Amino acid sequence: MTTTEWNNTFKTMLVPCTSDRKRSTTGSTTFCTFAAKPGIALKDLGINIQGTILKYCCPIRKDVECLVEHRNKDYGHIKTASLSDVDFNDFLNETQDCLLNIARMCGKEQEVKDVIRHFRVRPVDATLCSRYQNTLLETINRNESIKCRIRTHKDKKKMSCKLRKLEDRIGSLETSSIEIKAEVQGLRKLITYRSKRSQLIRETLAEIDNHRKDQTYTEIKAVTACVQMLDNSKVLVLSGREGSGKSRNSLEIIRQMKEKHPEIDVIKLKRLTQFTDIIEKESMTIVLFEDVFGRINKQFCENNDIQILDILHSYINLGNLRVIFIMRNTVKHDCQDLLSSHDIFCHSIAEVDLNSKEFKLSQKEKQQIFINYCMSNEIEIIYKDMSSHHDPNKINIDKIKCSTIDKSRQQCEFSKDKRCITFNNDAVEDMMRSDPYHGFPQCCRLFTKNLKFTILGPAFFKYPSKSLLQEIENMRIHGIDNDVKGLKYVILVYILLNQDTAVDAALKYFLIFSGLKQYVSSINENNIDVQDHHKLFNECYNKTFGLKLPDIIYLYDELTCKYLIRNEKKIFFQHQALQDSVLISFCKVNPKANIPLLSIDHMIDIVRTQNYMEQEEEIVIKISKPYYPELAVKIISLININQRYDRSYRDRFMESKIITDNDVDLIYQLIVCIKNENQTLSPPLPSDEISYTYHYLPLYLLRNLGKLDDKRLTVDHTKGQMLISVVIGDHNITFFIDPFESLTNAFQSKYRDIIEWLLKIPTIHCSMLQTASLT
């Protein structure tokens, strides 16, 4: 150290430092005799002093030098691309110790330990391997150039050994890289699989939770049966018509199964192909397939879905998987070959049809479903014992009042203030007894949510929808250009027109009244008349078509299940709504042929006169004026036969639109028909069954027209008879009635003005009338 450096570093005039003063003096000068100058910077120290301080005072100097040596020796100036296991372990241990010493000095020992541990267990970096490969390939290329300049056999042999080592190393690196990529791909696939399964489970549980909170659902006996069946069967097929509640009931089934067995995973799928992405053979799982076969074409057996069913069957056999298939009845029929042949449907399978006799909705279940939907949509239901507490001001215009108070009122009518719609007891009972084509739950939902359906009343439940009518009409229209479709339409009309002639009128009424209308409109498949099909085809399309019986039978098979049912040689419509759709459609082709097929329900609910203006979504059969004579005959015959079995139908008919619209021409034809039939009665004196029709109904019709007035008609009296003459429209008509029979029926009605009119008429039997009035 020079004098200048010494003077710059130390102040000789300062006293020794504290540590030096504490030591005993030996008489010689110590290193710390002088205190260092305050504020010494690194630049103030010479190179020699810095080296001396680092050499004797820095504890990590050796560690740093060791790392530098390894960098130069084993990395920076490497001679060969190889390292023995022993050298690698020595290099690894020394490097680790040096790094830990430095980290300990810096207070980061634990962090460095964690990093070292990570480097020991992590896989080889694919990018680094690729770089090694490129480096080695470059080395190989260089060595190849060197090899060309080698002439001696010994040098060639040495170079060949080096090349083999390099090739082995490259192969090892390539193999390592492929394995790493495979592991990464497997991990990615596992993560994706787990996420799909978890997502579908979450979505299914969300659907179940939403279903549970929906207050419109009513548990039915079919659900209880399905839950019990799943305890013993691995496969359940739940079928039914559209709108019969398959989806809601299936959610309730898996909800109850999840509640009974919390360890089970429940998953709802809408495609078969989703199954292979989520299944786990070790997990207990219930998979709900919703309408998966409805999305499959007729070439089902030729695509991959069969293979998926095979895999599904294998998992079911392992014991941890149960499956629920939901399908419409029409789809079930189309897939019958598959359902009867594949192993998955042949063993330990349970089947429930929601529209079958065993599992169809009971009246109590229907009532509860209807009540739930009314409550959910804030529709007020009033019963007789609650009528006195009813406040009509609380009902809004978009609500209805389902009343069971007064049977004499019209089935469906607006209140006087137009703020609510009222249904009487018969209307509500009609809705409860109905079996809608699109399902009772679905009809309840639409009926209570949409006012345009609500005002239709029971007809919305009993008769076809606009969509079903359009389907039949499309078949008829397409038959103009497509003979096969035209023949299918003709077959439906043929069944409609060819009712079993062996069924007499009384039995027909009984079948209709008992809800067995389809048996009235059945035909025997052994009695199919080819010539009648020819005639009908010509009537519908004004052309001929070469038909043979086997061709017709084949098309009958095509229509089976979707439109028809075949049972014990009988062929009939699958549902009354289908028959009514064909009836309404064929009315456009030949109204006269359809009038004899009309029932009392048709007359009350959907038959209207030619000037009637239908409401939105209302289904009607309009009969034009030229066909009023045939319509009048049918009406009178229906009144006679129905009052014989159930007089409530007669009263409902008198309140129907076809009567209350007061079409003058139809009323004239009705009175003419009554007059003509009364004149041909034998014996002439009326019985109880015909008294109402021939001696009260004409007065009722005149009363509705405003003709029941002395100024508008004349009355002549003979013994026990009244001869009434009246002008209706452009016609003058005269007919006889029995005054006593008229008065007796008038007392049973609610129209007091008819009674008063009868009592005003002078007659030689006045005493008899007075006596009757008192009784």
C-alpha positions in Angstrom: 0.0 0.0 0.0 1.4 3.4 -0.9 1.6 6.3 1.5 -1.1 8.1 -0.4 -3.4 5.1 -0.3 -2.7 4.7 3.4 -3.4 8.3 4.2 -6.6 8.2 2.1 -7.8 5.1 3.9 -6.8 5.7 7.5 -6.5 8.7 9.8 -3.3 8.1 11.8 -4.4 10.8 14.3 -7.5 8.8 15.3 -7.5 6.6 18.4 -7.8 2.8 18.0 -11.2 1.3 17.5 -13.2 0.0 20.4 -12.4 -3.7 19.8 -8.7 -3.0 19.7 -8.7 -1.0 22.9 -10.3 -4.0 24.7 -7.4 -6.3 23.8 -4.3 -6.7 25.9 -1.3 -5.0 24.4 1.8 -7.1 23.6 3.9 -4.2 22.7 3.6 -4.6 19.0 1.2 -2.7 16.6 -2.0 -4.6 15.6 -3.8 -4.3 12.3 -6.7 -2.3 13.8 -4.5 0.2 15.5 -6.0 2.9 13.3 -9.6 3.5 12.7 -10.8 3.6 9.1 -11.9 6.8 7.5 -15.7 7.3 7.5 -17.4 7.4 4.1 -14.9 5.1 2.2 -16.3 4.2 -1.2 -15.5 1.2 -3.4 -13.6 3.5 -5.8 -11.3 4.5 -3.0 -10.0 1.0 -2.7 -7.2 -0.1 -5.0 -7.3 -3.3 -7.0 -4.8 -5.0 -4.7 -6.8 -4.1 -1.6 -10.0 -5.3 -3.2 -8.4 -8.7 -4.0 -6.9 -9.0 -0.6 -10.3 -8.3 1.1 -12.2 -10.7 -1.1 -9.5 -13.4 -0.6 -9.4 -13.3 3.2 -12.7 -11.7 4.2 -15.5 -13.0 1.7 -17.0 -16.4 2.9 -18.6 -17.3 -0.4 -15.6 -16.6 -2.6 -14.8 -20.3 -3.0 -18.4 -21.1 -3.9 -18.5 -18.5 -6.6 -15.1 -19.7 -8.0 -16.5 -23.3 -8.0 -19.5 -22.3 -10.0 -17.3 -20.4 -12.5 -15.0 -23.5 -12.8 -18.0 -25.8 -13.5 -19.3 -23.3 -16.1 -16.0 -23.2 -17.9 -15.2 -26.9 -17.6 -18.6 -28.6 -18.0 -20.6 -26.2 -20.1 -18.6 -23.3 -21.7 -15.7 -25.4 -23.0 -17.2 -28.8 -23.2 -15.2 -31.2 -25.4 -17.6 -34.1 -25.8 -21.4 -34.3 -25.6 -21.4 -36.9 -22.8 -21.0 -37.0 -19.0 -20.7 -40.1 -16.8 -23.2 -40.7 -14.0 -20.5 -40.3 -11.4 -19.2 -37.0 -12.8 -22.8 -35.8 -13.2 -23.6 -36.6 -9.6 -20.4 -34.9 -8.4 -21.2 -31.9 -10.5 -24.8 -31.8 -9.3 -23.9 -32.0 -5.6 -21.1 -29.4 -5.7 -23.3 -27.0 -7.7 -26.1 -27.5 -5.2 -23.9 -26.9 -2.2 -22.5 -23.7 -3.7 -25.9 -22.4 -4.5 -27.2 -23.1 -1.0 -24.2 -21.4 0.6 -24.8 -18.3 -1.5 -28.5 -18.4 -0.8 -27.8 -18.8 2.9 -25.6 -15.7 2.8 -28.4 -13.8 1.1 -31.2 -15.1 3.4 -33.0 -17.1 0.6 -32.0 -20.6 1.5 -35.6 -22.1 1.5 -36.5 -20.6 -1.9 -33.4 -22.0 -3.5 -34.1 -25.4 -2.0 -37.6 -25.4 -3.5 -36.2 -24.5 -6.9 -33.6 -27.3 -6.7 -36.3 -29.8 -5.7 -38.5 -28.7 -8.6 -35.6 -29.1 -11.1 -35.0 -32.6 -9.8 -38.6 -33.9 -10.2 -39.8 -32.0 -13.3 -39.8 -33.7 -16.7 -37.2 -32.8 -19.3 -38.1 -29.7 -21.1 -39.2 -30.5 -24.7 -37.8 -27.2 -26.0 -34.4 -27.8 -24.4 -34.4 -31.3 -25.8 -35.0 -29.9 -29.2 -32.2 -27.4 -28.8 -29.9 -30.3 -27.7 -30.9 -32.2 -30.8 -30.2 -29.2 -33.1 -26.8 -28.7 -31.4 -25.9 -32.4 -31.8 -27.0 -32.4 -35.4 -24.8 -29.5 -36.1 -22.0 -31.4 -34.4 -22.7 -34.5 -36.5 -22.6 -32.4 -39.7 -19.2 -31.0 -38.7 -18.0 -34.4 -37.9 -19.2 -35.7 -41.2 -17.0 -33.0 -42.9 -14.1 -34.0 -40.8 -14.7 -37.6 -41.6 -14.1 -36.9 -45.3 -10.6 -35.7 -44.6 -9.6 -38.7 -42.5 -7.6 -41.2 -44.4 -6.3 -43.7 -41.9 -8.3 -46.6 -40.8 -7.6 -45.9 -37.1 -9.0 -42.3 -37.4 -12.1 -43.6 -39.3 -12.8 -46.2 -36.5 -12.5 -43.6 -33.8 -14.8 -41.2 -35.6 -17.3 -44.0 -36.2 -17.5 -44.6 -32.5 -18.1 -41.0 -31.8 -20.9 -40.9 -34.4 -22.6 -43.9 -33.0 -22.5 -42.3 -29.5 -24.0 -39.2 -30.9 -26.7 -41.1 -32.8 -27.5 -43.0 -29.6 -27.8 -39.8 -27.7 -30.0 -38.2 -30.3 -32.3 -41.3 -30.3 -32.5 -41.1 -26.5 -33.5 -37.4 -26.7 -36.1 -38.0 -29.4 -37.6 -40.8 -27.3 -37.7 -38.6 -24.2 -39.4 -35.8 -26.2 -42.1 -38.1 -27.6 -42.8 -39.5 -24.1 -43.1 -36.0 -22.7 -45.5 -35.0 -25.4 -47.6 -38.1 -24.9 -47.8 -37.4 -21.2 -48.8 -33.8 -21.8 -51.5 -34.9 -24.3 -52.8 -37.4 -21.8 -52.9 -34.8 -19.1 -54.8 -32.4 -21.3 -57.3 -35.1 -22.3 -57.9 -36.0 -18.6 -58.4 -32.4 -17.7 -60.9 -31.9 -20.7 -62.7 -35.1 -19.8 -63.0 -34.1 -16.1 -64.3 -30.6 -17.1 -66.9 -32.0 -19.5 -68.3 -34.5 -16.9 -68.2 -31.9 -14.1 -70.0 -29.4 -16.3 -72.7 -31.8 -17.4 -73.2 -32.9 -13.7 -73.6 -29.2 -12.7 -76.0 -28.5 -15.6 -78.1 -31.5 -14.6 -78.2 -30.6 -11.0 -79.2 -27.0 -11.9 -82.1 -28.4 -14.0 -83.2 -30.6 -11.1 -83.0 -27.7 -8.7 -85.1 -25.5 -11.0 -87.6 -28.4 -11.4 -87.8 -28.8 -7.6 -88.6 -25.1 -7.1 -91.3 -25.1 -9.8 -94.6 -25.3 -8.0 -96.6 -26.5 -11.0 -95.2 -30.0 -10.9 -97.4 -32.8 -9.5 -95.9 -36.2 -8.7 -97.8 -39.0 -10.3 -97.9 -42.8 -9.6 -95.7 -43.5 -12.7 -92.8 -41.7 -11.0 -93.0 -43.9 -7.9 -93.1 -47.0 -10.1 -90.1 -45.9 -12.1 -88.0 -45.2 -9.0 -88.8 -48.7 -7.7 -88.0 -50.2 -11.1 -84.6 -48.6 -11.2 -83.7 -50.3 -7.9 -84.0 -53.6 -9.7 -83.3 -52.7 -13.4 -80.4 -51.1 -15.1 -82.3 -49.7 -18.0 -85.6 -47.8 -17.9 -87.6 -46.7 -21.0 -90.0 -43.9 -20.3 -92.4 -43.2 -23.2 -95.5 -41.2 -23.9 -97.1 -38.8 -26.3 -95.8 -35.4 -26.9 -96.6 -33.1 -23.9 -97.5 -36.0 -21.6 -94.8 -34.9 -19.0 -91.9 -37.2 -19.9 -89.2 -34.6 -19.3 -90.6 -33.2 -16.0 -91.2 -36.7 -14.6 -87.7 -37.9 -15.7 -86.1 -35.0 -13.7 -88.2 -36.0 -10.7 -87.1 -39.6 -11.1 -83.4 -38.8 -11.0 -84.0 -36.2 -8.2 -85.4 -38.9 -6.0 -82.7 -41.4 -7.0 -80.0 -38.8 -6.1 -81.8 -38.1 -2.8 -81.9 -41.9 -2.0 -78.3 -42.4 -3.1 -76.2 -39.2 -2.7 -73.1 -41.0 -3.9 -74.6 -41.4 -7.4 -73.8 -38.9 -10.1 -76.7 -37.9 -12.3 -76.1 -36.7 -15.9 -78.6 -35.7 -18.5 -77.6 -36.1 -22.2 -79.3 -35.1 -25.4 -77.0 -37.0 -27.8 -75.6 -40.6 -27.7 -72.2 -39.3 -28.8 -71.8 -37.3 -25.5 -71.7 -40.6 -23.6 -68.1 -41.6 -24.6 -66.7 -38.2 -23.4 -68.0 -38.4 -19.8 -68.4 -42.0 -18.6 -66.3 -43.3 -15.7 -66.5 -47.0 -15.0 -65.5 -46.6 -11.3 -68.2 -44.0 -10.5 -71.9 -44.8 -9.7 -73.8 -42.9 -12.4 -77.3 -42.5 -13.7 -77.4 -41.2 -17.3 -80.7 -39.7 -18.6 -80.9 -39.8 -22.4 -83.6 -37.4 -23.6 -85.1 -38.1 -27.0 -81.8 -39.3 -28.4 -83.6 -41.7 -30.8 -85.8 -38.9 -32.0 -82.8 -37.3 -33.5 -81.7 -40.5 -35.3 -82.6 -41.2 -38.9 -83.8 -44.5 -40.2 -80.2 -45.5 -41.2 -79.5 -45.8 -37.4 -77.9 -49.2 -37.7 -75.4 -47.9 -40.3 -73.8 -45.2 -38.2 -71.7 -45.1 -35.1 -74.6 -45.0 -32.7 -74.8 -48.8 -32.6 -71.2 -48.9 -31.5 -72.0 -46.4 -28.7 -74.9 -48.6 -27.5 -72.5 -51.6 -27.4 -70.1 -49.6 -25.2 -73.0 -48.4 -23.1 -74.1 -52.0 -22.6 -70.6 -53.0 -21.5 -70.6 -50.3 -18.8 -74.1 -51.3 -17.7 -72.9 -54.9 -17.2 -70.0 -53.7 -15.0 -72.7 -52.7 -12.5 -72.0 -49.0 -11.8 -74.2 -47.5 -14.5 -78.0 -47.1 -14.9 -79.6 -45.6 -17.9 -83.0 -43.9 -18.5 -84.2 -43.4 -22.1 -87.0 -40.9 -22.8 -88.8 -41.3 -26.1 -92.1 -40.4 -27.8 -94.4 -43.2 -28.6 -94.1 -42.6 -32.4 -90.3 -42.8 -32.1 -90.5 -45.9 -30.1 -92.6 -47.5 -32.9 -90.1 -46.4 -35.5 -87.2 -47.8 -33.5 -88.9 -51.1 -32.7 -86.4 -53.2 -34.6 -83.6 -51.8 -32.6 -85.4 -52.0 -29.2 -86.2 -55.7 -29.9 -82.8 -56.7 -31.1 -80.0 -54.9 -29.2 -78.8 -56.5 -26.0 -79.2 -53.3 -24.0 -83.0 -53.6 -24.3 -83.3 -57.3 -24.0 -82.3 -58.0 -20.4 -83.3 -56.4 -17.1 -85.2 -53.5 -18.7 -88.2 -51.7 -17.3 -90.8 -49.9 -19.5 -93.3 -47.3 -18.6 -95.8 -45.7 -21.0 -97.4 -42.5 -19.5 -100.4 -43.0 -21.8 -101.0 -46.6 -21.0 -104.0 -47.8 -19.1 -101.9 -48.6 -16.1 -100.0 -45.3 -15.8 -102.3 -42.7 -17.4 -103.2 -39.7 -15.2 -106.0 -40.3 -12.7 -108.7 -37.7 -12.3 -107.2 -36.7 -9.0 -103.8 -36.2 -10.6 -105.3 -34.2 -13.4 -107.2 -32.0 -10.9 -104.0 -31.3 -8.9 -102.0 -30.5 -12.1 -104.7 -28.1 -13.2 -104.9 -26.4 -9.8 -101.1 -26.0 -9.6 -100.9 -24.3 -13.0 -103.9 -22.0 -12.0 -102.1 -21.0 -8.8 -98.8 -20.4 -10.6 -100.5 -18.1 -13.1 -102.7 -16.4 -10.4 -105.9 -17.8 -11.7 -108.7 -17.9 -9.1 -110.6 -21.2 -8.6 -113.9 -20.7 -6.8 -115.8 -23.6 -5.3 -119.4 -23.6 -4.1 -118.6 -23.4 -0.3 -116.3 -20.4 -1.0 -118.6 -18.4 -3.2 -119.8 -16.1 -0.5 -116.3 -14.9 0.2 -115.4 -14.0 -3.4 -114.5 -10.5 -4.3 -114.8 -10.1 -8.1 -112.9 -6.8 -8.0 -109.7 -8.7 -7.3 -109.8 -10.5 -10.7 -107.8 -8.8 -13.5 -108.8 -9.1 -17.2 -105.9 -11.5 -17.9 -107.2 -14.0 -15.3 -110.0 -16.6 -15.4 -112.4 -17.8 -12.8 -113.0 -21.5 -12.7 -116.4 -21.8 -11.0 -118.3 -24.9 -9.9 -121.4 -23.0 -8.8 -124.0 -22.9 -11.5 -124.5 -25.7 -14.1 -127.1 -23.7 -16.0 -124.7 -21.1 -17.1 -122.8 -21.2 -20.4 -119.6 -23.2 -20.2 -117.4 -20.2 -21.0 -118.4 -16.6 -20.8 -117.0 -13.2 -19.9 -118.3 -11.5 -16.8 -120.5 -8.4 -17.2 -117.6 -6.0 -16.5 -115.4 -8.0 -19.0 -112.8 -8.4 -16.3 -112.8 -12.2 -16.0 -113.8 -15.4 -17.8 -116.0 -17.8 -16.0 -116.3 -21.6 -16.6 -119.1 -23.5 -15.1 -118.9 -26.9 -13.4 -119.6 -28.9 -16.6 -116.7 -27.0 -18.4 -114.3 -27.8 -15.6 -115.4 -31.4 -15.5 -114.9 -31.6 -19.3 -111.4 -30.4 -19.0 -110.7 -33.0 -16.2 -112.1 -35.9 -18.2 -110.3 -34.9 -21.4 -107.3 -36.8 -22.8 -105.6 -34.2 -25.0 -103.5 -35.3 -27.9 -100.6 -33.2 -26.9 -100.8 -34.2 -23.3 -102.8 -32.9 -20.3 -99.9 -31.2 -18.5 -98.9 -29.4 -21.7 -102.5 -28.2 -22.3 -102.8 -27.0 -18.7 -99.6 -25.0 -19.1 -100.7 -23.3 -22.3 -104.3 -22.9 -21.2 -103.3 -21.0 -18.0 -100.5 -18.9 -19.6 -102.2 -17.6 -22.8 -105.5 -15.8 -22.9 -106.2 -16.8 -26.5 -106.2 -20.4 -25.4 -108.1 -19.7 -22.1 -111.2 -18.2 -23.8 -111.6 -21.4 -25.9 -112.6 -23.3 -22.7 -112.9 -27.1 -22.7 -112.6 -27.2 -26.5 -108.9 -26.4 -26.2 -108.4 -29.7 -24.3 -110.8 -31.8 -26.3 -110.1 -31.0 -29.9 -107.0 -30.9 -32.2 -104.5 -28.0 -32.2 -103.9 -25.8 -35.2 -100.6 -27.6 -35.8 -102.2 -31.1 -35.9 -104.9 -29.8 -38.3 -102.2 -28.3 -40.5 -100.4 -31.6 -40.6 -103.5 -33.4 -41.9 -104.2 -30.6 -44.3 -100.7 -30.7 -45.7 -101.1 -34.4 -46.3 -104.3 -33.7 -48.3 -102.8 -30.8 -50.3 -99.5 -32.7 -51.0 -101.6 -35.6 -52.3 -102.5 -33.5 -55.3 -99.0 -34.0 -56.7 -97.9 -37.0 -54.7 -100.2 -40.0 -55.1 -98.7 -41.9 -52.1 -99.5 -39.1 -49.7 -102.8 -38.7 -51.3 -103.6 -42.4 -50.8 -102.5 -42.1 -47.1 -105.1 -39.2 -46.7 -107.7 -41.3 -48.5 -107.0 -44.2 -46.1 -107.7 -41.9 -43.1 -110.9 -40.7 -44.6 -112.0 -44.3 -45.4 -111.6 -45.3 -41.8 -113.6 -42.1 -40.8 -116.5 -42.9 -43.1 -116.7 -46.6 -42.7 -117.8 -47.1 -39.1 -118.8 -50.5 -38.0 -122.4 -50.9 -39.2 -123.0 -53.7 -36.7 -123.1 -51.1 -33.9 -126.6 -49.8 -33.4 -127.4 -46.3 -32.4 -127.8 -47.0 -28.6 -124.4 -48.8 -28.5 -122.7 -46.1 -30.4 -124.0 -43.5 -27.9 -122.8 -45.7 -25.0 -119.3 -46.0 -26.5 -119.1 -42.3 -27.2 -120.3 -41.4 -23.8 -117.9 -43.9 -22.2 -114.9 -42.3 -24.0 -114.5 -45.2 -26.4 -115.1 -43.3 -29.6 -112.3 -45.0 -31.4 -114.1 -48.3 -31.4 -117.1 -46.6 -33.2 -114.7 -45.5 -36.0 -113.0 -48.8 -36.4 -112.8 -51.1 -39.4 -112.0 -54.7 -39.8 -108.7 -55.2 -41.7 -110.2 -58.3 -43.4 -113.0 -56.2 -45.0 -110.9 -53.4 -46.6 -112.7 -52.5 -49.8 -110.3 -51.5 -52.7 -113.1 -50.1 -54.8 -114.1 -47.7 -52.0 -110.6 -46.5 -51.9 -110.7 -45.9 -55.7 -113.9 -43.8 -55.3 -112.6 -41.8 -52.4 -109.3 -41.0 -54.2 -111.3 -39.8 -57.3 -113.5 -37.7 -55.0 -110.6 -36.1 -53.3 -108.3 -35.5 -56.3 -110.5 -35.9 -59.3 -108.3 -38.6 -60.8 -107.8 -42.3 -60.8 -105.0 -44.3 -59.3 -104.2 -48.0 -59.9 -104.6 -49.5 -56.4 -104.0 -53.0 -55.3 -104.8 -54.5 -51.9 -101.1 -55.3 -50.9 -100.2 -51.6 -51.7 -103.0 -50.4 -49.5 -102.1 -52.7 -46.6 -98.5 -51.5 -46.8 -99.7 -47.9 -46.4 -101.9 -48.9 -43.5 -98.7 -50.2 -41.9 -97.0 -46.9 -42.6 -99.7 -45.0 -40.8 -99.8 -47.3 -37.8 -98.7 -45.8 -34.5 -98.4 -42.3 -35.8 -102.1 -42.1 -36.8 -103.6 -45.6 -36.4 -103.8 -48.5 -34.0 -104.3 -52.1 -35.0 -105.7 -54.5 -32.4 -107.4 -57.8 -32.9 -108.1 -57.2 -36.6 -109.6 -53.8 -35.8 -108.0 -50.6 -37.2 -108.9 -47.3 -35.6 -107.5 -43.8 -35.0 -104.8 -43.6 -32.3 -106.5 -40.6 -30.7 -109.9 -38.8 -31.0 -108.1 -35.6 -32.0 -106.7 -37.4 -35.1 -110.2 -38.5 -36.1 -111.5 -35.0 -35.6 -108.7 -33.6 -37.7 -109.6 -35.8 -40.6 -113.3 -34.9 -40.1 -112.6 -31.2 -40.2 -110.3 -31.5 -43.2 -112.7 -33.7 -45.2 -115.5 -31.2 -44.6 -113.7 -29.0 -47.1 -114.0 -31.8 -49.7 -117.5 -33.2 -48.9 -119.5 -31.4 -46.1 -122.6 -33.5 -46.7 -120.8 -36.8 -46.1 -119.5 -35.5 -42.8 -122.7 -34.3 -41.2 -123.9 -37.8 -40.2 -120.6 -38.3 -38.4 -121.0 -35.3 -36.1 -121.6 -36.1 -32.4 -123.4 -34.0 -29.8 -120.0 -32.8 -28.5 -119.1 -31.6 -32.0 -122.4 -29.7 -32.2 -121.8 -28.1 -28.8 -118.1 -27.2 -29.2 -117.1 -26.7 -32.8 -120.0 -26.8 -35.3 -120.9 -23.3 -36.4 -123.2 -21.7 -38.9 -121.8 -20.2 -42.1 -121.6 -16.6 -40.8 -119.8 -17.3 -37.6 -116.6 -15.4 -36.9 -114.1 -17.6 -35.1 -111.7 -16.4 -32.5 -107.9 -16.7 -32.8 -106.8 -20.4 -32.4 -110.4 -21.5 -32.3 -111.2 -24.8 -34.2 -114.6 -24.8 -35.9 -116.5 -26.7 -38.6 -118.6 -24.2 -40.6 -121.7 -25.6 -42.3 -122.9 -23.6 -45.2 -126.5 -22.8 -45.9 -127.1 -25.4 -48.6 -126.5 -28.2 -46.1 -128.8 -26.8 -43.3 -131.5 -29.4 -44.0 -129.1 -32.3 -43.4 -127.7 -30.5 -40.4 -131.2 -29.9 -38.9 -132.0 -33.6 -39.2 -128.8 -34.5 -37.5 -129.4 -32.0 -34.6 -132.9 -33.3 -33.9 -131.7 -36.9 -33.9 -128.9 -36.1 -31.5 -131.2 -34.3 -29.2 -133.6 -37.2 -29.1 -131.0 -39.9 -28.5 -129.0 -37.9 -26.0 -131.9 -36.9 -23.8 -132.7 -40.6 -23.6 -129.4 -41.2 -21.9 -128.2 -37.9 -20.5 -130.4 -34.8 -20.5 -127.5 -32.6 -19.4 -126.3 -32.8 -23.0 -129.6 -31.5 -24.2 -129.4 -28.5 -21.9 -125.8 -27.7 -22.9 -126.7 -28.0 -26.5 -129.5 -25.4 -26.2 -126.8 -23.0 -24.8 -124.3 -23.7 -27.6 -123.3 -21.2 -30.2 -125.0 -23.0 -33.1 -128.4 -22.3 -31.4 -127.7 -19.0 -29.6 -126.3 -17.3 -32.8 -129.9 -17.5 -34.1 -129.2 -18.1 -37.7 -132.7 -17.6 -39.2 -132.3 -20.1 -42.0 -131.1 -22.9 -39.7 -133.9 -22.3 -37.2 -136.4 -22.5 -40.0 -134.9 -25.9 -41.1 -135.0 -27.1 -37.5 -138.7 -26.3 -37.1 -139.4 -27.9 -40.5 -137.6 -31.0 -39.4 -139.5 -31.1 -36.1 -142.8 -30.7 -38.0 -142.1 -33.4 -40.5 -141.0 -35.9 -37.9 -143.9 -35.1 -35.6 -146.4 -35.8 -38.3 -144.9 -39.2 -39.0 -144.8 -40.3 -35.3 -146.8 -43.4 -34.4 -148.6 -43.3 -32.1 -149.3 -39.5 -32.5 -149.5 -38.8 -28.8 -146.0 -37.8 -27.5 -144.0 -39.9 -25.1 -141.6 -38.5 -22.5 -138.7 -38.9 -24.8 -140.1 -36.8 -27.7 -142.2 -34.3 -25.6 -139.3 -31.8 -25.3 -138.2 -31.9 -28.9 -141.6 -31.7 -30.6 -143.6 -29.5 -28.2 -141.2 -27.3 -26.4 -138.1 -26.8 -28.7 -140.0 -24.9 -31.4 -141.3 -22.4 -28.8 -137.7 -22.0 -27.5 -136.3 -21.4 -31.0 -139.1 -18.8 -31.7 -138.4 -17.1 -28.4 -134.7 -16.7 -29.3 -135.7 -15.1 -32.6 -138.1 -12.8 -30.9 -141.0 -14.3 -32.7 -142.8 -15.5 -29.5 -145.3 -12.7 -29.7 -149.0 -12.4 -30.6 -148.1 -9.8 -33.2 -145.6 -12.1 -34.9 -147.5 -15.4 -35.0 -151.1 -16.7 -34.9 -152.4 -19.5 -32.8 -155.5 -21.6 -33.6 -156.9 -24.0 -31.0 -158.3 -27.4 -31.5 -159.0 -30.1 -29.0 -155.6 -30.8 -27.2 -153.6 -29.0 -29.8 -152.3 -25.5 -30.7 -151.8 -24.7 -34.4 -149.0 -22.0 -34.7 -148.3 -20.1 -37.9 -145.3 -17.9 -38.1 -143.1 -16.2 -40.7 -139.3 -17.0 -40.5 -137.2 -15.1 -43.0 -138.9 -15.6 -46.3 -140.9 -18.6 -45.3 -144.3 -19.1 -43.7 -144.5 -22.3 -41.6 -147.4 -23.9 -39.6 -147.0 -26.6 -37.0 -148.9 -28.3 -34.1 -147.8 -28.5 -30.5 -149.5 -29.9 -27.4 -150.0 -27.0 -24.9 -149.9 -29.3 -21.8 -146.6 -30.9 -22.9 -145.2 -27.5 -23.8 -146.1 -26.1 -20.4 -144.7 -29.1 -18.6 -141.3 -28.8 -20.3 -141.4 -25.0 -19.9 -141.7 -25.3 -16.1 -138.5 -27.4 -16.1 -136.6 -24.7 -18.0 -135.3 -21.4 -16.7 -137.1 -19.3 -19.3 -140.2 -17.9 -17.5 -141.2 -15.8 -20.5 -142.2 -19.0 -22.4 -144.5 -20.0 -19.5 -146.0 -16.5 -19.3 -146.7 -16.6 -23.1 -148.4 -20.0 -22.8 -150.6 -18.9 -19.9 -151.8 -15.8 -21.8 -153.1 -17.8 -24.8 -156.9 -18.3 -24.5 -157.9 -21.9 -24.9 -160.8 -24.2 -24.2 -158.4 -26.1 -21.8 -157.7 -23.0 -19.8 -158.6 -24.7 -16.5 -156.2 -27.4 -17.2 -153.4 -24.9 -17.9 -154.2 -23.0 -14.7 -154.1 -26.2 -12.7 -150.7 -27.0 -14.2 -149.4 -23.6 -13.4 -150.3 -23.9 -9.8 -148.6 -27.3 -9.5 
